Amino acid sequence: MDDRIRRHAELLVDYCTEVGSEDDVLIAAPTPAEDLVVALYEHLGKRGARPMVEWRHGRARRAYTRAMDVDDFRPKEHRLAAMEETDIVILVKGTRNTAEGSDVDPEKGAAASRAKQSVLEERLDTRWVITQHPTPAGAQHAEMSTERWTEYVYDAIDRDWEAQREFQEGLVDVLDPADTVRIVSGDDSDLRLSVSGMDTLNDAGRENMPGGEVATVPVIDSVSGEIAFDLPLYRRGKEIHDVRLTFEDGVVVDHSASKNEAALTSLLETDPGARRVGELGIGMNRGIDQVTGNVLFDEKMGDTVHVALGNAMDECVPADREHNESAIHADLLVDVSENSRIEVDGEVVQQDGAFRFGA
């Protein structure tokens, strides 16, 4: 086995989730990631933990969703019961075909998402991490050779995460006491929102591996203005290009896309919360320097900002604050490397990709 796979497994168990001997661990992984699952089982065995694996088959999920009637989707109670007994979840990405779900009816896809909401909420109450195992399909999607994609994945993962956390803490110190954030990019994007009273997440690889972002949640009705997203949104095997959203009082009131606009419309119609913002994230990982179409990596790039439609990040919302709820959480990215700025309470903290905090 590639030693990098074993180091990856060790990082997930020891650093990301800090597994102990009393923990029940669920690994949700696609079949192409079998080597990583084997390495995880080996390391979990050394810890004395109790793992189980949930294999994710893209073809089977596609067949099931296409065969179902849209009105027949409902929560899977046995899956929910298993999640209720789980302490730690390790989610692994790594499909054989990144477009496997592209011919699923968007209305059925939305119904399937709603049916999984209770399981999602239960999973968010565990210790969890999502990560990537390199596969040829991922390489093809990133327009890389398999060898280059594999190097890219492990270079992004094998980093000094404590140093990354310390660097990002500078932006956390700016956002934590802040009231307003403004994102300006080119002539098409000027978005304003309030983060007053919300907490700030320093993501240095605990819940995302790779990590490398600072994130917060907007006050639910505060988002206003227009924003154009430079990078495609990948949803259920489809690429949605040139997404533009207009917000009023926290809600998307107008939208467009140059490709697969119907898929964007379906996403926004998943439930009422799908038209609201659940996260504002600022990428800070300079070890990720190339767009690949994989949001787990792209959203961490130092020259990007992402706005997520849908469910709010619970860890950023104090117990007494209202927050958005939805069956989706869809990250959309803006390139802020040129002709762009991020303002916090009127002060510029990033200009054309260069951070200015801590001066």
C-alpha angles and dihedrals in degrees: 000000000000107000089224089066091054091048089049091053092047091051092051093049101038105031108021101041105009093218117207133197093262096053126114105212128199117199113196108192143152117246094251088065093063093121092056090047090052090050090048092051090050093052093042088052089056088053093049092237126145113240134184128181130224107199113213114212113191094196093050092048090050092049092048095047093048092049096049124092110240091239094052099067112113137154116288101236095194090054091048090050091053091050091050089059094047124101100184133023124198111192117197126195122202118122131186091222122023091198096050094119097041094109096049114116106257090223090057091046090054091048090051090052092052091050090055094052096100092050090048092052091049092048091053088059091061129072102267144169134188121209144163133248113198116243134168090253090056090049092051091049089052090046091239136121114262090249093050093047091050091052090046092053095048094042088056092048102041099071142122096269096181090057089048090051092052092051092050092048088075091066092042088058089054097047101040096072095031128120106190137026126193126192118197121180125167118313096310107057130065111145126171129189142160123240094175111152094003124124126240126231121218101204106196098154105298100111098012124043107221095036128177113138142099114221141180140169126249124233101267100249099029104089114107138159136041132300132185118202117219098195125062123258112230112208127168093338096314130110113224109198133202097004114193123188132186119201131199122177090349097307132106104245098170134021142172142173133188093222130031094001089160089062089052091050091050090050091052091049095054090102138323092276092057089078093057132075118254099177145020112199132183118202116228107162107114089183088074105069106154132065110237105169090250108118094202087068104025095056090058096056114120094234098053140084122195132201116198121209116213135014116041122235104257093206090064097050120082115225094254097051129094115239139181121269125198143143090240137062109186120176118212119191135217123196106228098175094107137031090358141112142181117216126195114194088341096308120113110238097170129027120184091338097313116117118226103185121114095032 
